[in-house]
Amino acid sequence: MIPSIPQPRAVRMIYNAYVALFFFYLALPLAVVAVFAFNDSQFPSLPWEGFTWSWFFGDERPMIGVFHDRSILRSIGTSALVGVCVAGLSVAVGTANAFLFNRYQFRGRGVLYVLMLLPLVIPGIVLGISILVFSSNVANSLWDHVGYDAELLRPGLVLVVLGQFSFVTTIATLVISARLQKFDQTLEEAALNLGADRLTAVRTITLPYLMPALIGAGVVAFLMSFENFNTTLMLVGSDAPLTITMFDRLKEGSTPLLNAVSLLLMVGSSLLALVMIAFQRR
């Protein structure tokens, strides 16, 4: 009803200006990053030296482009691998969590739900340090008492996946739970009355209904994993994901190469978002 209440012209103009300024404030830094990815200069700053594609396709120093920089390409592959693993685990566990908290009543349910939400309020750097300390203590204890070197518990991709999974799965759970709450359980009951068992009813009726949420949760989980820095920084080993590689490059001095990488990330994220929206509308 509030939008239907007549408003003075000045109030509407101020509100529209505020909305426009808000989106301008969000878009301006991204636009600046995108523009300087094409600057024919060694530094991503003014003055403008001319337009170039070298920071994307250049193969000669000092202007090595993204598609010819082996360390950047390797880190993109590493981030993609970690993102796929985190997304798969998060969607699987998030689906189980959604059924658990929406379908069942049991003692300690509220406590478990709060524990599931805790990673969202714990700073990423603290979460990463906690996981690192715990895993290192376990690995050291195994070495001291058994003589077994648990390399999987040392800093590396396995710990990165587990660290990101620990909080991304909470997001996936909330996304899937929101759609599961709208599901009409009488559809499952009808399938059971027609002779289907519980697993078949869930597989053929409930999961197809949840598919938009599952796809959406997977895309969100992948993007959150791909751009994560704080937790990843504490757990990374020799195989650095893209965010860590960009951070190391930035410490050496920023170049338009980082702008080019950022622009590709923006384009990739936008395409994934559009695919998710199109799939949900379908």
C-alpha positions, -999 to 999 in steps of 0.1 A, spaced: 0 0 0 29 24 7 39 29 -30 2 37 -38 1 66 -13 3 99 -32 37 115 -26 48 151 -33 67 155 -65 98 167 -46 98 136 -25 96 113 -55 124 132 -72 146 129 -41 139 92 -38 146 85 -74 179 105 -72 188 85 -41 183 52 -59 202 64 -89 231 76 -67 231 43 -48 235 22 -80 260 47 -94 281 43 -62 280 5 -67 288 6 -104 315 33 -105 344 13 -90 336 -17 -113 335 6 -143 369 22 -134 384 -13 -130 370 -23 -164 382 8 -182 417 6 -170 420 -30 -182 423 -15 -217 448 12 -208 481 11 -228 502 17 -197 521 -2 -171 500 13 -143 462 12 -139 459 49 -134 457 82 -152 468 96 -176 451 75 -203 478 62 -227 455 47 -253 434 16 -260 449 -18 -261 440 -55 -259 475 -64 -247 465 -71 -211 442 -98 -224 461 -113 -254 496 -98 -251 524 -124 -253 555 -102 -249 569 -86 -219 562 -63 -202 526 -66 -213 518 -103 -208 481 -108 -211 458 -129 -190 455 -157 -216 493 -160 -218 501 -157 -181 506 -193 -169 504 -186 -132 471 -167 -136 457 -194 -158 469 -221 -133 453 -202 -104 420 -198 -123 419 -236 -129 427 -242 -92 399 -218 -81 375 -235 -105 384 -270 -91 379 -258 -56 347 -240 -65 332 -272 -81 341 -293 -51 327 -268 -26 295 -263 -46 290 -301 -49 295 -307 -12 275 -277 -2 245 -286 -23 245 -322 -11 249 -314 26 226 -284 23 198 -305 8 202 -330 37 201 -302 62 170 -287 45 151 -319 49 164 -324 85 153 -290 97 120 -288 77 107 -323 81 118 -336 115 113 -325 151 139 -338 176 156 -328 208 185 -304 202 171 -292 168 173 -256 178 209 -259 190 219 -277 158 203 -249 137 222 -222 156 254 -241 152 248 -243 114 244 -205 113 275 -198 133 299 -197 104 280 -168 90 288 -146 119 324 -158 125 350 -137 106 365 -156 78 400 -150 91 391 -165 125 374 -195 108 405 -201 87 429 -199 117 406 -222 138 405 -249 111 443 -246 105 451 -250 142 427 -279 147 439 -298 116 476 -291 124 471 -305 159 454 -336 146 481 -341 120 509 -336 146 492 -360 170 490 -387 143 526 -383 136 537 -384 172 516 -414 183 512 -434 151 540 -422 128 516 -414 101 520 -381 82 484 -370 73 493 -346 44 456 -340 38 454 -321 71 483 -298 62 477 -265 44 466 -273 8 436 -276 -14 418 -302 8 418 -278 37 408 -249 14 378 -270 3 369 -279 38 373 -244 51 351 -229 24 326 -257 27 322 -250 64 304 -217 58 292 -220 22 271 -250 31 251 -227 54 241 -205 25 231 -235 4 210 -248 33 191 -215 36 185 -213 -1 172 -248 -4 152 -246 28 133 -215 15 119 -235 -14 114 -267 5 91 -249 29 67 -241 0 65 -277 -11 31 -294 -8 38 -327 10 5 -341 -1 22 -347 -35 46 -371 -18 17 -387 1 -1 -393 -32 29 -410 -46 32 -432 -16 -5 -441 -20 2 -451 -56 29 -476 -45 61 -456 -45 85 -459 -16 98 -428 3 130 -425 -16 113 -428 -50 88 -402 -40 115 -378 -30 136 -385 -61 107 -382 -86 86 -354 -71 105 -334 -44 139 -331 -60 125 -319 -94 106 -293 -75 137 -282 -56 159 -282 -88 158 -243 -93 169 -239 -57 196 -266 -61 209 -249 -92 208 -215 -76 225 -228 -44 252 -244 -66 259 -212 -85 260 -191 -53 283 -216 -37 306 -217 -66 309 -179 -68 314 -175 -31 341 -201 -32 358 -185 -63 360 -151 -47 368 -161 -11 400 -147 3 402 -145 41 396 -182 49 416 -194 18 446 -173 28 449 -192 61 446 -226 45 463 -224 12 494 -244 3 516 -244 -28 486 -244 -52 472 -209 -49 437 -201 -60 431 -169 -80 424 -146 -51 457 -155 -35 476 -151 -67 461 -117 -73 470 -107 -38 506 -117 -42 508 -98 -75 493 -67 -59 520 -68 -32 546 -66 -60 528 -37 -77 495 -33 -94 493 -35 -132 463 -35 -156 467 -73 -158 448 -74 -125 421 -52 -139 418 -75 -169 414 -105 -146 388 -86 -125 369 -77 -157 368 -114 -167 355 -123 -133 328 -97 -135 317 -110 -169 318 -146 -158 298 -139 -126 272 -120 -146 268 -148 -172 263 -173 -144 237 -151 -128 219 -147 -161 219 -185 -166 205 -190 -131 178 -165 -137 169 -179 -171 167 -214 -156 145 -204 -127 121 -186 -150 119 -216 -172 
